[in-house]
Structure formats: C-alpha cells, structure tokens
C-alpha cells in the first residue's frame, strides 16, 4: 500500500510541476488581467455598491432563500480555512516571504475573475425546491451549450471539494491538536496514537449533523461563525503587528526583496516564490476556480451583477486574513530563528502559526489559534459540501444517489483525519488545477454576456434605479430563472 501511495504521490507531483510551473500560472494571470480591463476594474470601481448589496434584506416572499450576505458567508466559509492559516505559513517557508506579495497580487487580479464567474452563475442559475442552484456546470451547459463538459466539471468539483478539500480540512483540524499531545506524551508519535482516530469520529459526527441539514441552516451557521472568527483573528493580528510596529519597514523590505529575486525565481520556476505564491493564493481565495459561483447562484437578488460584486468583495476578505497570518509569522522570532519542532524539523504550516501566536499571547494565543482553525475548518467543511451538493444535483436528481453522496462525504471527513499531509495537498492541487482550467475557458467564452450584464446594471444605476435583470431585453438565452410573467 505504501509503495502505491508513493508512486501515486510522485505522479501528482509531476502533474503539479506542469500545472503550476507554467500553464495554470499563465492562464490565471491572463484571465485576471483580461477581466480587470473588460470590467474596467470593477473590483475596485464598484466596491461601495457591493457593500450596499450586502445590506439588502430578503423580502417577505423570499425569506426561505439565501440572502446575498448568506451566500457570501458560504463562499467565504470555504475560502477562509486552512489556506489562510496553514497554507500561508507553508508558502512563506517553502517559497520565502515574497510568496505573500504574489498571493496578494493574484487576489487583486483574481477578484475580477471572481466577479465574472459569480455574475454568470446568477444569469444561468436554475430553480431548486429550496430556492436556486447554479454554478459553472450550469453556465457551461446553458450558456455554452456544452452539457458534457458541464458534467465533467461537476464531477471534478465533487472530487475536489467533498473528498479532496474536506479531507484536507479534516487533517488540519486533527493536526491542530498535535502540539497538546506532544506536551504530554513522547512514547508514541501523534500520527501513530489513537488521537487522530478519536478526533476523526468526533468530526464525522459534526459533519453528519451539518451535511444532512438544509441549505438555509448552512447559510445561517456560516453567517454567524465566519464573521466573528475572521474579525477576532484579524484583530489579534493587528495587535501583534502594532507591538512590532518598528519592524514593519524591515519586514516589508524582506517581502519585496524576496518577491523580486528573479535569479532565484528563474533558477527553478516550478518551486519559485511566484509559483508557490500563486498556487497557495489560488487555494486560499479560489478566484476563477469555479467554486464560489455555486454559492453565488443560490442567492436571491434583483440583478446578477449584484452578487458578482459581493463575491469580488469576498476575495478581499480572504486577502485580509492571509496578510494577517503572513505578518504574524514574519514578525515572530520563531520564523526569524527557524525554531525547530519536537522532532528536530523546521516548523511550518499550522505548528509555525501556533508557535508565533504563543510568542505574542502566551498559551492563550496557541489555544485561540487551535479554536480558530477548528471553527474555520468546520465552516469550510460546510461550504465545500454545499458546492459539491449543488453539482450532485446537476448530475442527478435521484434521492438514493444524493443520500449515498452525503454518507461518503461524511466518511471522507473521518478518513481525512488519518491522511498523509503531502499526499493531501498534492491531490487537492491537481484537482483544483483541472477545475480552474475548465472554468476559465467557460467564463472567457461567455465574456460578451458578462459585458451586457454590466452595462445594463450601470445604465440603470445612472438613472437612480434599483437594477432589475431582463435577459430578453439583452438577448441572453437559456435563463429560466429570470423569465418574466
């Protein structure tokens, strides 16, 4: 079994080298630049409109449907997780401090791609018994008239989120408790102890409750937990940065020097600061990947562009948490001295963040990081499952298939607690790359439809109207949810 896993992991590594060494990096950057110019940098230009949309309340006829804010929190729940904490620390250790700069750059460009995919998801969404459903699979089928490609995308997304990412979230939640185990036991390693098994059972119980509940419950849970934890985490980071205020110029200099060390970059691009920064940035903010549109499509709104703006805003929320983690690590003595763990290895990923927080706040900081990771990961489990379920519905309406999927998704949460870290990351990266490739092809192909929607929205806003979408007027077809009586 170990031989098979090693061979499989080597294959994943080779695939990753191709995807992130040149191909995916190029298309993500090109797509971000393309949509930024196509929309005249809508991610910045209409940022205040996005905030106004968030304050809109569901009217009395649509109280059982997701509000734009709840849809935002579901997508943010998936975005804000291990990628913002463990992933940032991993990127900084592997690629250098400059990885943080390239992650931020990718996010600013990617916000335009996030706007495009979420607007298109709203345009081509379908009715569901609990409201609406949609996403890339739906706009590939209805917008591009390519149902087979839509099914392929849906299948890849299900593997990516219900099994790849949720397994990874479960692993990270479990690893958050390793530091406590090491403090009290040295006879058997954490991985060989009964702890991962016990934690896996507890997580499986939580997943069962969450996965078998309705989408409105998922939205409400996310809308309370995500903002609270995000604001608290960023707040503690700001305090830590303030304590080290005098070090800010030196740290910023370190980030920029590392980001533009071209000799090191071109000496081995696949493992360079740019490639690592973009890879981890994509995993963190998911812009252009085709995940967030599955939540965006479920929101009730009067115009597709409104939800597109909200999802662009979500990318900036993600950036704030990434910056918070990055600076927490870079300001710490733990990072500066390359402190070793209990087994003599250089600290990375979650243990590095826990050690940095302990440096600032003592044991309370370490405990808070553990709680934050657990809550972020639980809400990520919710968001990831929501995405996968939307695509199960696209492939089949059979209740037995839907039930079987839920059971398998719950079991994956348990299995993830026992996974190998490197294998988990590599599998998630490959699946994510395949998703992004198909999705970017689709949204670029539908850019004319996107342009019509933006112009329509802005024209109505100029006249002081609350924009309402009429696809027939814009000659956009196959938009069943927007038909007027």
C-alpha positions, 0 to 999 in steps of 0.5 A: 500500500505504501509503495502505491501511495508513493508512486501515486504521490510522485505522479501528482507531483509531476502533474503539479510541476506542469500545472503550476510551473507554467500553464495554470500560472499563465492562464490565471494571470491572463484571465485576471488581467483580461477581466480587470480591463473588460470590467474596467476594474470593477473590483475596485470601481464598484466596491461601495455598491457591493457593500450596499448589496450586502445590506439588502434584506430578503423580502417577505416572499423570499425569506426561505432563500439565501440572502446575498450576505448568506451566500457570501458567508458560504463562499467565504466559509470555504475560502477562509480555512486552512489556506489562510492559516496553514497554507500561508505559513507553508508558502512563506517557508517553502517559497520565502516571504515574497510568496505573500506579495504574489498571493496578494497580487493574484487576489487583486487580479483574481477578484475580477475573475471572481466577479465574472464567474459569480455574475454568470452563475446568477444569469444561468442559475436554475430553480431548486425546491429550496430556492436556486442552484447554479454554478459553472456546470450550469453556465457551461451547459446553458450558456455554452451549450456544452452539457458534457463538459458541464458534467465533467466539471461537476464531477471534478468539483465533487472530487475536489471539494467533498473528498479532496478539500474536506479531507484536507480540512479534516487533517488540519483540524486533527493536526491542530491538536498535535502540539497538546499531545506532544506536551504530554506524551513522547512514547508514541508519535501523534500520527501513530496514537489513537488521537487522530482516530478519536478526533476523526469520529468526533468530526464525522459526527459534526459533519453528519449533523451539518451535511444532512441539514438544509441549505438555509441552516448552512447559510445561517451557521456560516453567517454567524461563525465566519464573521466573528472568527475572521474579525477576532483573528484579524484583530489579534493580528493587528495587535501583534503587528502594532507591538512590532510596529518598528519592524514593519519597514524591515519586514516589508523590505524582506517581502519585496526583496524576496518577491523580486529575486528573479535569479532565484525565481528563474533558477527553478520556476516550478518551486519559485516564490511566484509559483508557490505564491500563486498556487497557495493564493489560488487555494486560499481565495479560489478566484476563477476556480469555479467554486464560489459561483455555486454559492453565488447562484443560490442567492436571491437578488434583483440583478446578477451583477449584484452578487458578482460584486459581493463575491469580488468583495469576498476575495478581499476578505480572504486577502485580509486574513492571509496578510494577517497570518503572513505578518504574524509569522514574519514578525515572530522570532520563531520564523526569524530563528527557524525554531525547530519542532519536537522532532528536530524539523523546521516548523511550518504550516499550522505548528509555525502559526501556533508557535508565533501566536504563543510568542505574542499571547502566551498559551492563550494565543496557541489555544485561540489559534487551535479554536480558530482553525477548528471553527474555520475548518468546520465552516469550510467543511460546510461550504465545500459540501454545499458546492459539491451538493449543488453539482450532485444535483446537476448530475442527478436528481435521484434521492438514493444517489444524493443520500449515498453522496452525503454518507461518503462525504461524511466518511471522507471527513473521518478518513481525512483525519488519518491522511498523509499531509503531502499526499493531501495537498498534492491531490487537492492541487491537481484537482483544483488545477483541472477545475480552474482550467475548465472554468476559465475557458467557460467564463472567457467564452461567455465574456460578451454576456458578462459585458451586457450584464454590466452595462445594463446594471450601470445604465440603470444605476445612472438613472437612480434605479434599483437594477432589475435583470431582463435577459430578453431585453439583452438577448441572453438565452437559456435563463429560466430563472429570470423569465418574466410573467 
